[in-house]
Amino acid sequence: MRNMTFISLLSLLLPVSAATAQSFHSGGVGSCNGCHVIHSSTSGPTQVLLQASDPSSICLNCHAGSGGSNSISVLSQDGSALSPGGDFYWLTRNYSWTGGQSPGYRHGHNVAALDYNLSSDPVRIKAPGGSYPSARLGCTSCHDPHGRSASGPALAGSGSYGDVTPPGAALGTYRLLGDVGYEAGGSSFGYSFNQPAPVARQSSTARYGENDASHVDYGSGMSAWCGNCHAGLVNNNHMTGSSSFRHPSDANQLLTPAVIDIYNAYVKSNDLSGAIDSAYLQFVPFERGVSDASQLDPVSRRGPGAGAKVMCLSCHRAHASAFGHSGRWDFTAELLADSHPAPADSGATSNDVINSYYGRDISMEFGTNQGQFCEKCHGGQLP
Amino acid sequence: MKKNAWNHPYCLTLFSLAAVLYGAGTAGAGIKADFQYMLSDFSGPIPSQWARLDVDRHFREIYTFKRGERQVQIFNENGMEIFAFELQDNAAMVTDMTVGDDGSIYLLANRGGTPAIITLDYRGEPQGRIELSGLPPAMDAFHSDRLVHRNNSFYLLDSTSLRIMEVNDSGTFKTLHRLGVQLQNMAAEQDRERKRTQGLEIGGFAVDDQGVIYFTVPVLFAAFRLNQAGILESFGRSGSGPGKFGVVSGIAGDEHGNIYVSDRLRSVVMVFDHNFEFLGEFGYRGHGEGNLIVPDDIAVDGKAGKIYVAQAANRGVSVFRLVFQ
């Protein structure tokens, strides 16, 4: 009996030891003390030993701060978190100008993180194209804070950087995105993912940056994964009817040869002198159509080839952007030089203007006549 | 020259004997922290989210910088706003602010990745721009995000490349501390699988009047002291009990060598002596006047015995008076 008790106690300790070896987000999570307060210092409400207003506020304890290509921040105070997903800062910025406005809540996913002044979507009550309630949207709606929900071999490292899986082990999903069976927003909620985490790879030297020469290289499955919450938006046809325009984006939406040719030749409006080896544009990423992350190259500037696909993130950012609809560019500006936020806008700072296009001066680089980046795939003739 | 009573060892002993530890917002045998007030104007406490803080040690004024609004606010020693202005230079990204010994305001500006220091007078009028010079090779990739001015030197931090550069008042290069190898070795000792070596980032950053540099690395659950001889020391253990580190953030040192560390997760400010012995902590998450919500930057006015704590949740800056036993 004494031995059994000892073994039982030992079995309780083992998961803790294994978790400790995992460290922060290297595929899983092991530093319990980074998120959970075992000995609550106050008698106030706590949720699974999380001492914060909500789970997203826990995430932002580490992921809020100044940005940079190696900064883990996704919430800055000036739009400087220029990660591929974008900066939740934009949700806090409301812009208006003569004849228009761009309210912050339309700039991205309205995650609730009250400690950081982020609140739920004031208009929508559920996800567009789905049923996920807006009031429950938070970091853990998409990211699995403990790495991977499904059972399987021990996680040996991150799944974000194309690492080779050690024998007998597994890697985490890309950016800890919820996999099949992930209970988004908590197990008590009962909302389970049915689409697997996408295949993608980020540079291991600039882990949180994005430019034409260093970016997330997307492989496959991104749009289908977004469909875990937005299934009604993941479609295979242009939908124009009585509803608003929708771009095809489902998992089988290959770029046509004509689109591939335009992408690779397009440099800027009225300039199709480019070549495939330098065609990649950070504002219009695409999936290369491969399911093995080791075949992806996040420092390649090569444009799409056969098998490449359009995806939700070809036009949108996953977190937030300076523009409406979480667009990678201002969908409402006929000429991107006229994008908002602009210097004269009410509510705009100079930092906002600089960071809206990730530090790139669109007029200087692409010209004052640069049109919508839809042209990157469609040239001057939009369908 | 008038000697500062705080510097006298017998006075410290008297303080120790006289002080009585009490208050729900304080734990630990070595200090007592009394909440004083929030930084305010005539309408009441001024909301702010993780404002940057610095103290004008000559006039006992506290300066705050709200990066999102690009606004500098100046408060007197009683915590009342006496002046405020918004930055007008629209050409540069301003990421930090520090106060000079003469009351000048220095802004860390970045444009195209090149740091520069903009000088303003106390009314916010531009006085000039200090360009960095004499930099060693390979400094082009130095993306500074923090700036501190102490004793005629500027200290610039690149928090993700783990480097600290010191230049003189004219911007001429003095020295560079490359901390990457030491911190990565420490990470490897903590984690044999070397997973934490990826993504190390400095959180809090401060320099005291003696030129001693303090900083925190949250993922290592550790705080650091780098003295002028270049010796790096660390302290701290992860945990949720008193004196343990959750997600450490802001840090500051006073003229006695005491070290103050804020913890975002535990919502406390911990105090350690110069031997890294835990003296006590105060705050704790809550909405009481002495509580804290996700504290970040801290500034210490040792002569006035005050500590300023910037918080999240738009809660503003809380001011405490510290008494050491």
Interface residues (C-beta under 8 A of the other chain):
Chain A: A21 Q22 S23 F24 S26 S31 N33 G34 C35 H36 V37 I38 H39 S40 S41 T42 G44 Q51 A52 S53 S57 I58 N61 C62 A64 G65 S66 G68 S69 N70 S71 I72 Q77 D78 S80 Y89 T92 L114 D115 Y116 N117 G157 S158 S204 R207 P343 T349 S350 N351 I354 N355 G359
Chain B: Q49 W50 K66 R67 G68 E69 R70 D89 N90 A91 A92 M93 V94 T95 G112 H143 D145 S159 T160 S161 D191 R192 E193 K195 R196 Q198 G199 E201 G203 P218 V219 F221 S238 G239 S240 G241 K244 F245 G246 V247 R264 L265 R266 S267 V268 Y284 R285 G286 N291 I293 V294 A312 A313 N314
